[in-house]
Every structure is written in C-alpha cells, then in structure tokens.
Amino acid sequence: MANPNKVKGTQWESDVRDHLNAALGLVDEYGKFLDPFNAYNVRRPAQEGAADVGDVHAVPFVLECKNVKRASVPTFLRQAEIEARHAGFPYGVAVVKVPRMSVRRGKVYVGIRTWTRVRLALKLGAQEFAERYGFTPSLRGLDTSRWYMATELEPFTRLLADVRAMRDAQ
C-alpha cells in the first residue's frame, strides 16, 4: 500500500499542474495538450534523486508543491530555490494547499529576493507589482532570507502568463 501522505502530495502536484495548464489555455476540454511540444506546457518532471528538480515545471518557475498541515515556508522556499537551480530555471516558489479550498486558492510563497528579481524583470514598482498580483508580505525579523511574499495560485497564474509574454517579447 502506498504512503497516504505521498499520495496526497502527488495529487496536489497534479492538481496544480492541471489547473495551470487549463488556466493558461494549454490543454483542450479533456486535459490533452494542444501542442505536446510546447515548452510552456506545465509538467511534473520525473524525480532525479539527489539532484531533485522540483515538483512542477512552469517555465520559468519551478514549483515546490506541499500538502501539509503546518507550512514551514522558509524551508519550502530554500528547497524550491535549490531545485530551480538543479533544473536550470531562474525562479523557485512554493505552492501550499489550503485545506478545504479549491486549487485556485492554494497559497504561493515567493522569497523576497526572487520576488524582487521577477518584479524587476517585469519593470514594475514594488507597490504596483504587489497590488497587480495580490502579494502580501511576511517579514520575519532582520534576516532577509526569512522574508517572503504570498499570493494565491489564481493571481500567480496571471503573473506566470505575464512573465512568459515579457520573455517572448524580448
């Protein structure tokens, strides 16, 4: 019998992947990729052992998906950023399931350094960026490595689309 926590985690990863693909218009009404070779298709990569590459790839983000009772956000963000480097992606974020809520309401956590890099890539001021994508801060003490921003998966999907559009325009 499979580990029930592993099963819940895998289901959350699949739910996040499926939501992003549908919201970004990358699949048909049956969930099949419109273009299986599109580099922007959101995928769950095969696990790579010691050099884990994250749970979900949504170019240019690696998503570390967590379905846990108690979130340890700074730990999840460190893991996401390491796995993004392993995968060769510039950004790593954590996506945490909110109990009894739809996938759209999942919490997306972004480390303050990653948040700033994405904001600058989009050429937006801090307040405009936070308002446009619904970010709220969590500033814990003076150690900036523990600071992060939070939003939900639905506005993160818009952010993902905007980052991709900006990259395509370059």
GULO-419577 format. One line per 10 residues: number of its first residue (from 1); their letters; for each residue z negated, x, y of N, C-alpha, C, CB. Coordinates in nm, 4 decimals. Glycine has a CB too. Layout:
N
NUM	A	Z X Y Z X Y Z X Y Z X Y; ...
# end
This chain:
170
1	MANPNKVKGT	0.0000 0.0848 -0.1191 0.0000 0.0000 0.0000 0.0000 0.0884 0.1242 -0.1228 -0.0960 0.0005; 0.0808 0.0515 0.2213 0.0930 0.1301 0.3440 -0.0331 0.1169 0.4290 0.2164 0.0857 0.4245; -0.0576 0.2192 0.5092 -0.1698 0.2187 0.6018 -0.1456 0.1081 0.7052 -0.1873 0.3587 0.6709; -0.2387 0.0099 0.7180 -0.2151 -0.1016 0.8110 -0.2013 -0.0571 0.9567 -0.3279 -0.2016 0.8000; -0.2715 0.0472 0.9976 -0.2587 0.0964 1.1345 -0.1215 0.1575 1.1577 -0.3677 0.1989 1.1650; -0.0682 0.2277 1.0565 0.0656 0.2855 1.0660 0.1700 0.1741 1.0777 0.0953 0.3753 0.9431; 0.1506 0.0680 0.9999 0.2428 -0.0455 1.0031 0.2422 -0.1092 1.1421 0.2048 -0.1502 0.8950; 0.1227 -0.1290 1.2013 0.1134 -0.1872 1.3357 0.1790 -0.0960 1.4391 -0.0337 -0.2125 1.3734; 0.1575 0.0345 1.4258 0.2182 0.1288 1.5202 0.3691 0.1294 1.5103 0.1653 0.2687 1.4965; 0.4204 0.1288 1.3887 0.5652 0.1274 1.3673 0.6265 -0.0014 1.4225 0.5977 0.1420 1.2172
11	QWESDVRDHL	0.5567 -0.1130 1.4028 0.6070 -0.2409 1.4553 0.6119 -0.2377 1.6083 0.5179 -0.3585 1.4069; 0.5105 -0.1791 1.6725 0.5085 -0.1695 1.8179 0.6239 -0.0823 1.8674 0.3738 -0.1129 1.8663; 0.6487 0.0301 1.8010 0.7618 0.1161 1.8370 0.8926 0.0378 1.8288 0.7676 0.2401 1.7448; 0.9101 -0.0367 1.7211 1.0327 -0.1165 1.7028 1.0436 -0.2258 1.8085 1.0356 -0.1795 1.5621; 0.9317 -0.2896 1.8403 0.9326 -0.3945 1.9425 0.9744 -0.3378 2.0782 0.7940 -0.4606 1.9530; 0.9210 -0.2208 2.1135 0.9557 -0.1572 2.2412 1.1042 -0.1221 2.2426 0.8696 -0.0298 2.2650; 1.1511 -0.0592 2.1354 1.2937 -0.0233 2.1252 1.3816 -0.1470 2.1388 1.3228 0.0474 1.9910; 1.3503 -0.2505 2.0641 1.4329 -0.3713 2.0645 1.4317 -0.4391 2.2014 1.3843 -0.4691 1.9572; 1.3149 -0.4432 2.2653 1.3059 -0.5032 2.3989 1.3937 -0.4265 2.4977 1.1591 -0.5053 2.4481; 1.3819 -0.2949 2.4992 1.4595 -0.2151 2.5948 1.6092 -0.2305 2.5702 1.4198 -0.0670 2.5859
21	NAALGLVDEY	1.6515 -0.2243 2.4450 1.7948 -0.2391 2.4154 1.8468 -0.3748 2.4616 1.8206 -0.2217 2.2649; 1.7696 -0.4813 2.4374 1.8128 -0.6151 2.4781 1.8123 -0.6274 2.6305 1.7217 -0.7230 2.4155; 1.7050 -0.5829 2.6947 1.6936 -0.5963 2.8403 1.7992 -0.5149 2.9140 1.5552 -0.5536 2.8861; 1.8411 -0.4038 2.8556 1.9423 -0.3182 2.9184 2.0847 -0.3599 2.8802 1.9191 -0.1726 2.8791; 2.0975 -0.4634 2.7981 2.2294 -0.5135 2.7603 2.3048 -0.4214 2.6657 2.3115 -0.5357 2.8829; 2.2315 -0.3490 2.5808 2.2949 -0.2534 2.4899 2.3216 -0.3107 2.3512 2.2089 -0.1309 2.4772; 2.2727 -0.4339 2.3263 2.2916 -0.4974 2.1959 2.3454 -0.6388 2.2147 2.1588 -0.5000 2.1158; 2.4045 -0.6912 2.1076 2.4514 -0.8296 2.1111 2.3355 -0.9236 2.0771 2.5701 -0.8503 2.0122; 2.3653 -1.0531 2.0645 2.2597 -1.1513 2.0380 2.1940 -1.1336 1.9019 2.3158 -1.2904 2.0481; 2.2542 -1.0521 1.8144 2.1964 -1.0256 1.6825 2.1223 -0.8924 1.6768 2.3050 -1.0275 1.5773
31	GKFLDPFNAY	2.1190 -0.8224 1.7888 2.0486 -0.6947 1.7929 2.1326 -0.5759 1.7497 1.9281 -0.7022 1.7074; 2.2637 -0.5959 1.7319 2.3535 -0.4853 1.6944 2.4023 -0.4161 1.8203 2.4743 -0.5365 1.6098; 2.4078 -0.2817 1.8146 2.4562 -0.2056 1.9293 2.5983 -0.2479 1.9648 2.4508 -0.0546 1.9003; 2.6240 -0.2672 2.0927 2.7597 -0.2971 2.1383 2.8486 -0.1754 2.1190 2.7598 -0.3412 2.2864; 2.7917 -0.0577 2.1446 2.8612 0.0689 2.1228 2.7642 0.1621 2.0505 2.9117 0.1320 2.2589; 2.7785 0.1774 1.9194 2.6829 0.2593 1.8439 2.6774 0.4057 1.8891 2.7176 0.2543 1.6977; 2.7788 0.4502 1.9611 2.7847 0.5908 2.0029 2.7383 0.6124 2.1467 2.9257 0.6426 1.9876; 2.6927 0.5067 2.2120 2.6452 0.5162 2.3498 2.5160 0.5993 2.3528 2.6215 0.3739 2.4106; 2.5167 0.7059 2.4309 2.3991 0.7934 2.4393 2.2796 0.7221 2.5009 2.4319 0.9181 2.5205; 2.3008 0.6107 2.5690 2.1911 0.5369 2.6319 2.1246 0.4352 2.5387 2.2421 0.4661 2.7543
41	NVRRPAQEGA	2.1755 0.4193 2.4174 2.1074 0.3309 2.3230 1.9656 0.3827 2.3015 2.1851 0.3221 2.1873; 1.8695 0.2924 2.3025 1.7301 0.3292 2.2802 1.7076 0.3352 2.1297 1.6316 0.2276 2.3490; 1.6498 0.4466 2.0845 1.6367 0.4705 1.9399 1.4978 0.5198 1.9024 1.7406 0.5716 1.8935; 1.4641 0.4966 1.7764 1.3443 0.5560 1.7166 1.3930 0.6735 1.6327 1.2619 0.4507 1.6291; 1.3647 0.7970 1.6757 1.4143 0.9129 1.6007 1.3348 0.9349 1.4723 1.4083 1.0386 1.6876; 1.3959 1.0087 1.3814 1.3243 1.0493 1.2602 1.2125 1.1446 1.3001 1.4208 1.1164 1.1566; 1.0993 1.1341 1.2329 0.9869 1.2224 1.2635 1.0204 1.3652 1.2214 0.8577 1.1738 1.1928; 0.9780 1.4610 1.3027 1.0161 1.6004 1.2814 0.8991 1.6907 1.2447 1.0823 1.6533 1.4041; 0.7874 1.6332 1.2019 0.6742 1.7153 1.1584 0.6007 1.7796 1.2735 0.7210 1.8217 1.0642; 0.5818 1.9105 1.2665 0.5012 1.9833 1.3649 0.5599 1.9753 1.5048 0.4877 2.1284 1.3241
51	ADVGDVHAVP	0.6916 1.9685 1.5146 0.7578 1.9599 1.6453 0.8009 1.8150 1.6690 0.8811 2.0569 1.6530; 0.7029 1.7239 1.6697 0.7300 1.5816 1.6878 0.8071 1.5598 1.8180 0.5980 1.5001 1.6882; 0.9055 1.4706 1.8137 0.9907 1.4458 1.9299 0.9660 1.3084 1.9920 1.1365 1.4585 1.8905; 0.8530 1.2470 1.9620 0.8176 1.1197 2.0229 0.8584 1.0007 1.9382 0.8804 1.1088 2.1581; 0.8113 0.8830 1.9802 0.8325 0.7614 1.9024 0.9628 0.6904 1.9353 0.7186 0.6676 1.9240; 0.9969 0.6867 2.0637 1.1174 0.6160 2.1084 1.1878 0.7022 2.2115 1.0828 0.4752 2.1677; 1.3194 0.7161 2.1962 1.4010 0.7892 2.2941 1.4787 0.6887 2.3779 1.4984 0.8895 2.2234; 1.4515 0.6906 2.5074 1.5226 0.6078 2.6047 1.5673 0.7040 2.7139 1.4316 0.4889 2.6624; 1.6798 0.7685 2.6908 1.7289 0.8753 2.7787 1.7115 0.8351 2.9240 1.8772 0.9073 2.7494; 1.6463 0.9154 3.0059 1.5926 1.0494 2.9886 1.4418 1.0540 2.9587 1.6207 1.1288 3.1113
61	FVLECKNVKR	1.3885 0.9455 2.9025 1.2458 0.9365 2.8726 1.2185 0.9421 2.7227 1.1883 0.8084 2.9305; 1.1087 1.0083 2.6871 1.0502 0.9963 2.5541 0.9293 0.9065 2.5705 1.0115 1.1374 2.4920; 0.9212 0.8027 2.4873 0.8105 0.7088 2.4930 0.7181 0.7332 2.3747 0.8614 0.5628 2.4939; 0.5930 0.7555 2.4041 0.4892 0.7666 2.3018 0.4237 0.6294 2.2956 0.3834 0.8824 2.3342; 0.4511 0.5551 2.1888 0.4057 0.4167 2.1772 0.2744 0.4109 2.1009 0.5120 0.3299 2.1075; 0.1799 0.3336 2.1538 0.0471 0.3241 2.0934 0.0049 0.1781 2.0836 -0.0563 0.4048 2.1751; -0.0429 0.1408 1.9657 -0.1012 0.0092 1.9419 -0.2440 0.0355 1.8952 -0.0177 -0.0758 1.8352; -0.3346 0.0487 1.9915 -0.4728 0.0869 1.9628 -0.5689 -0.0074 2.0343 -0.4992 0.2332 2.0051; -0.6919 -0.0108 1.9859 -0.7936 -0.0939 2.0505 -0.8410 -0.0318 2.1809 -0.9122 -0.1153 1.9569; -0.8539 0.0987 2.1814 -0.9052 0.1680 2.3006 -0.8074 0.2791 2.3386 -1.0491 0.2265 2.2751
71	ASVPTFLRQA	-0.7500 0.2672 2.4570 -0.6494 0.3634 2.5017 -0.7152 0.4889 2.5588 -0.5574 0.2997 2.6066; -0.6638 0.6028 2.5171 -0.7038 0.7323 2.5728 -0.5824 0.7857 2.6477 -0.7529 0.8339 2.4599; -0.5603 0.7313 2.7661 -0.4363 0.7536 2.8390 -0.4070 0.9007 2.8658 -0.4407 0.6799 2.9684; -0.5014 0.9816 2.9178 -0.4682 1.1225 2.9415 -0.4219 1.1949 2.8147 -0.5884 1.1943 2.9997; -0.4845 1.1647 2.7020 -0.4435 1.2251 2.5743 -0.3036 1.1797 2.5363 -0.5429 1.1889 2.4623; -0.2759 1.0501 2.5517 -0.1433 0.9974 2.5188 -0.0357 1.0609 2.6070 -0.1412 0.8443 2.5346; -0.0681 1.0803 2.7341 0.0294 1.1388 2.8262 0.0566 1.2853 2.7936 -0.0195 1.1259 2.9702; -0.0472 1.3605 2.7602 -0.0249 1.5002 2.7192 0.0661 1.5056 2.5967 -0.1598 1.5709 2.6887; 0.0389 1.4186 2.5008 0.1214 1.4116 2.3803 0.2663 1.3761 2.4156 0.0636 1.3079 2.2816; 0.2860 1.2774 2.5020 0.4212 1.2350 2.5409 0.4966 1.3474 2.6095 0.4147 1.1132 2.6332
81	EIEARHAGFP	0.4289 1.4210 2.6963 0.4957 1.5290 2.7688 0.5330 1.6448 2.6760 0.4061 1.5796 2.8817; 0.4472 1.6765 2.5812 0.4792 1.7810 2.4824 0.5983 1.7372 2.3980 0.3563 1.8112 2.3912; 0.5971 1.6134 2.3532 0.7052 1.5639 2.2681 0.8365 1.5526 2.3446 0.6681 1.4285 2.2091; 0.8300 1.5217 2.4730 0.9518 1.5194 2.5549 1.0125 1.6594 2.5595 0.9213 1.4682 2.6990; 0.9285 1.7605 2.5761 0.9808 1.8989 2.5754 1.0425 1.9321 2.4399 0.8679 2.0007 2.6086; 0.9774 1.8944 2.3307 1.0329 1.9194 2.1970 1.1702 1.8538 2.1814 0.9368 1.8672 2.0882; 1.1852 1.7337 2.2390 1.3110 1.6590 2.2260 1.4158 1.7020 2.3278 1.2847 1.5107 2.2407; 1.3755 1.7845 2.4258 1.4695 1.8272 2.5286 1.4909 1.7227 2.6377 1.6011 1.8610 2.4655; 1.3940 1.6336 2.6573 1.4020 1.5296 2.7594 1.3137 1.5704 2.8769 1.3589 1.3905 2.7022; 1.3500 1.5290 2.9992 1.2704 1.5697 3.1153 1.1398 1.4929 3.1342 1.3523 1.5548 3.2375
91	YGVAVVKVPR	1.1302 1.3698 3.0793 1.0145 1.2865 3.1101 0.9502 1.2305 2.9829 1.0554 1.1722 3.2029; 0.8172 1.2331 2.9788 0.7413 1.1721 2.8704 0.6427 1.0723 2.9271 0.6684 1.2788 2.7874; 0.6378 0.9511 2.8693 0.5456 0.8468 2.9137 0.4806 0.7825 2.7912 0.6195 0.7397 3.0000; 0.3695 0.7141 2.8145 0.3004 0.6425 2.7074 0.3175 0.4926 2.7287 0.1495 0.6809 2.7026; 0.3419 0.4202 2.6190 0.3565 0.2746 2.6237 0.2524 0.2164 2.5283 0.5035 0.2286 2.5847; 0.1579 0.1410 2.5843 0.0445 0.0906 2.5068 0.0512 -0.0607 2.4984 -0.0894 0.1353 2.5694; 0.0367 -0.1117 2.3770 0.0393 -0.2567 2.3543 -0.0846 -0.3204 2.4164 0.0470 -0.2892 2.2021; -0.0617 -0.4345 2.4797 -0.1714 -0.5152 2.5329 -0.1935 -0.6291 2.4334 -0.1396 -0.5700 2.6794; -0.3132 -0.6394 2.3772 -0.3376 -0.7420 2.2745 -0.3022 -0.8823 2.3225 -0.4832 -0.7387 2.2312; -0.2395 -0.9588 2.2342 -0.2044 -1.0992 2.2559 -0.1075 -1.1216 2.3722 -0.3292 -1.1783 2.2801
101	MSVRRGKVYV	-0.0340 -1.0172 2.4099 0.0663 -1.0300 2.5172 0.2032 -0.9954 2.4607 0.0317 -0.9374 2.6392; 0.3076 -1.0442 2.5283 0.4437 -1.0126 2.4850 0.4724 -0.8647 2.5106 0.5475 -1.1021 2.5586; 0.5764 -0.8151 2.4482 0.6142 -0.6746 2.4629 0.6422 -0.6415 2.6095 0.7376 -0.6425 2.3765; 0.6970 -0.7355 2.6849 0.7267 -0.7132 2.8273 0.6024 -0.6742 2.9063 0.7887 -0.8385 2.8884; 0.4857 -0.7168 2.8584 0.3603 -0.6918 2.9285 0.2903 -0.5645 2.8806 0.2679 -0.8101 2.9113; 0.3531 -0.4920 2.7887 0.2962 -0.3639 2.7465 0.2749 -0.2730 2.8660 0.3870 -0.2955 2.6438; 0.1719 -0.1912 2.8619 0.1409 -0.1011 2.9734 0.2149 0.0300 2.9561 -0.0109 -0.0759 2.9836; 0.2797 0.0747 3.0627 0.3489 0.2036 3.0649 0.2695 0.2946 3.1575 0.4995 0.1892 3.1123; 0.2273 0.4081 3.1030 0.1495 0.5057 3.1787 0.2342 0.6299 3.2012 0.0176 0.5415 3.1051; 0.2307 0.6775 3.3253 0.3111 0.7928 3.3653 0.2182 0.8922 3.4345 0.4305 0.7506 3.4596
111	GIRTWTRVRL	0.2168 1.0153 3.3871 0.1380 1.1182 3.4532 0.1846 1.1366 3.5963 0.1468 1.2503 3.3769; 0.0931 1.1736 3.6842 0.1253 1.1814 3.8270 0.2374 1.2820 3.8552 0.0006 1.2195 3.9067; 0.2417 1.3915 3.7811 0.3494 1.4898 3.8033 0.4850 1.4328 3.7609 0.3204 1.6205 3.7254; 0.4884 1.3665 3.6469 0.6127 1.3040 3.6011 0.6536 1.1932 3.6979 0.5963 1.2474 3.4574; 0.5574 1.1121 3.7408 0.5839 1.0041 3.8350 0.6480 1.0601 3.9624 0.4535 0.9279 3.8685; 0.5948 1.1708 4.0117 0.6477 1.2326 4.1338 0.7888 1.2863 4.1111 0.5550 1.3459 4.1813; 0.8131 1.3490 3.9948 0.9462 1.4029 3.9654 1.0500 1.2905 3.9580 0.9442 1.4824 3.8329; 1.0145 1.1790 3.8945 1.1070 1.0656 3.8849 1.1304 1.0065 4.0240 1.0516 0.9569 3.7879; 1.0242 0.9901 4.1002 1.0343 0.9352 4.2365 1.1258 1.0196 4.3227 0.8960 0.9261 4.3014; 1.1082 1.1510 4.3162 1.1916 1.2404 4.3966 1.3375 1.2377 4.3494 1.1366 1.3839 4.3905
121	ALKLGAQEFA	1.3583 1.2258 4.2192 1.4952 1.2166 4.1676 1.5653 1.0921 4.2222 1.4947 1.2141 4.0133; 1.4905 0.9842 4.2396 1.5469 0.8606 4.2943 1.5475 0.8587 4.4469 1.4694 0.7415 4.2427; 1.4923 0.9653 4.5067 1.4885 0.9784 4.6533 1.4140 0.8623 4.7197 1.6310 0.9866 4.7090; 1.2972 0.8297 4.6640 1.2159 0.7216 4.7173 1.0818 0.7750 4.7650 1.1956 0.6124 4.6121; 1.0285 0.7136 4.8692 0.8938 0.7448 4.9141 0.7929 0.6902 4.8142 0.8679 0.6874 5.0547; 0.6723 0.7424 4.8191 0.5694 0.7037 4.7223 0.5388 0.5543 4.7273 0.4422 0.7828 4.7473; 0.5200 0.4998 4.8466 0.4855 0.3583 4.8577 0.6004 0.2697 4.8103 0.4485 0.3238 5.0022; 0.7223 0.3022 4.8512 0.8384 0.2230 4.8090 0.8557 0.2271 4.6570 0.9663 0.2744 4.8780; 0.8404 0.3454 4.5988 0.8541 0.3617 4.4538 0.7477 0.2787 4.3815 0.8425 0.5115 4.4141; 0.6226 0.2902 4.4268 0.5132 0.2160 4.3629 0.5362 0.0654 4.3721 0.3787 0.2526 4.4276
131	ERYGFTPSLR	0.5779 0.0182 4.4874 0.5996 -0.1257 4.5056 0.7188 -0.1763 4.4254 0.6201 -0.1573 4.6530; 0.8286 -0.1002 4.4273 0.9509 -0.1430 4.3588 0.9290 -0.1595 4.2088 1.0629 -0.0429 4.3837; 0.8486 -0.0726 4.1486 0.8312 -0.0737 4.0030 0.6907 -0.1144 3.9597 0.8631 0.0627 3.9470; 0.6103 -0.1658 4.0528 0.4803 -0.2228 4.0182 0.3753 -0.1232 3.9718 0.4988 -0.3230 3.9133; 0.3827 -0.0005 4.0204 0.2865 0.1013 3.9778 0.1533 0.0864 4.0491 0.3425 0.2403 4.0024; 0.0465 0.1075 3.9744 -0.0877 0.1163 4.0310 -0.1471 0.2497 3.9875 -0.1780 -0.0045 3.9855; -0.2296 0.3116 4.0735 -0.2835 0.4436 4.0407 -0.4138 0.4385 3.9628 -0.3046 0.5218 4.1660; -0.4359 0.5434 3.8866 -0.5652 0.5711 3.8258 -0.5925 0.7174 3.8546 -0.5674 0.5390 3.6698; -0.6722 0.7429 3.9558 -0.7018 0.8788 3.9988 -0.8432 0.9123 3.9525 -0.6871 0.8945 4.1544; -0.8528 0.9995 3.8525 -0.9814 1.0291 3.7911 -1.0300 1.1665 3.8327 -0.9720 1.0200 3.6392
141	GLDTSRWYMA	-1.1192 1.1708 3.9290 -1.1773 1.2967 3.9722 -1.0776 1.3844 4.0458 -1.2322 1.3708 3.8542; -1.1111 1.5114 4.0559 -1.0273 1.6061 4.1285 -0.9225 1.6736 4.0409 -1.1133 1.7105 4.1924; -0.9327 1.6586 3.9104 -0.8392 1.7205 3.8166 -0.7121 1.6355 3.8092 -0.9038 1.7363 3.6751; -0.6054 1.6805 3.8767 -0.4819 1.6018 3.8821 -0.4163 1.5836 3.7450 -0.3838 1.6676 3.9763; -0.4511 1.6659 3.6465 -0.3932 1.6482 3.5135 -0.4431 1.5183 3.4495 -0.4274 1.7686 3.4234; -0.5485 1.4598 3.5034 -0.6018 1.3343 3.4506 -0.5574 1.2135 3.5337 -0.7539 1.3404 3.4456; -0.4770 1.2363 3.6365 -0.4278 1.1270 3.7196 -0.3030 1.0668 3.6549 -0.3969 1.1764 3.8641; -0.2893 0.9373 3.6665 -0.1688 0.8731 3.6158 -0.1429 0.7443 3.6911 -0.1806 0.8457 3.4654; -0.0217 0.6940 3.6731 0.0208 0.5673 3.7317 0.0505 0.4712 3.6171 0.1464 0.5858 3.8251; 0.0300 0.3416 3.6420 0.0516 0.2412 3.5372 0.1408 0.1296 3.5889 -0.0828 0.1836 3.4878
151	TELEPFTRLL	0.2247 0.0793 3.5007 0.3054 -0.0392 3.5272 0.3225 -0.1115 3.3948 0.4446 -0.0027 3.5916; 0.4035 -0.2150 3.3919 0.4323 -0.2862 3.2676 0.5728 -0.2510 3.2205 0.4178 -0.4396 3.2866; 0.6020 -0.2858 3.0955 0.7312 -0.2492 3.0374 0.8475 -0.3158 3.1097 0.7345 -0.2863 2.8904; 0.8300 -0.4371 3.1585 0.9407 -0.5045 3.2275 0.9854 -0.4281 3.3532 0.8994 -0.6471 3.2655; 0.8951 -0.3929 3.4460 0.9427 -0.3139 3.5610 0.9851 -0.1725 3.5221 0.8342 -0.3063 3.6670; 0.9260 -0.1186 3.4148 0.9707 0.0135 3.3686 1.1156 0.0061 3.3223 0.8800 0.0656 3.2541; 1.1553 -0.1055 3.2643 1.2943 -0.1226 3.2216 1.3882 -0.1137 3.3415 1.3128 -0.2576 3.1493; 1.3494 -0.1721 3.4536 1.4306 -0.1611 3.5762 1.4356 -0.0163 3.6238 1.3737 -0.2520 3.6884; 1.3215 0.0524 3.6164 1.3167 0.1939 3.6546 1.4108 0.2756 3.5658 1.1717 0.2486 3.6446; 1.4052 0.2516 3.4360 1.4927 0.3219 3.3428 1.6396 0.2988 3.3785 1.4650 0.2763 3.1987
161	ADVRAMRDAQ	1.6766 0.1751 3.4067 1.8151 0.1438 3.4439 1.8535 0.2160 3.5729 1.8338 -0.0087 3.4605; 1.7628 0.2203 3.6706 1.7925 0.2859 3.7975 1.8063 0.4370 3.7810 1.6839 0.2543 3.8995; 1.7218 0.4986 3.6989 1.7314 0.6433 3.6751 1.8646 0.6737 3.6065 1.6112 0.6944 3.5882; 1.9032 0.5928 3.5113 2.0308 0.6132 3.4424 2.1476 0.5976 3.5383 2.0454 0.5151 3.3259; 2.1435 0.4963 3.6239 2.2517 0.4743 3.7213 2.2616 0.5924 3.8173 2.2284 0.3431 3.8003; 2.1478 0.6449 3.8599 2.1463 0.7607 3.9507 2.2067 0.8822 3.8805 2.0012 0.7922 3.9985; 2.1724 0.9028 3.7538 2.2268 1.0163 3.6783 2.3771 1.0027 3.6606 2.1587 1.0277 3.5413; 2.4236 0.8813 3.6341 2.5671 0.8570 3.6154 2.6448 0.8790 3.7447 2.5908 0.7146 3.5644; 2.5807 0.8515 3.8587 2.6476 0.8645 3.9886 2.6620 1.0105 4.0302 2.5704 0.7876 4.0956; 2.5852 1.0986 3.9693 2.5896 1.2411 4.0077 2.7081 1.3118 3.9464 2.4613 1.3119 3.9660
# end
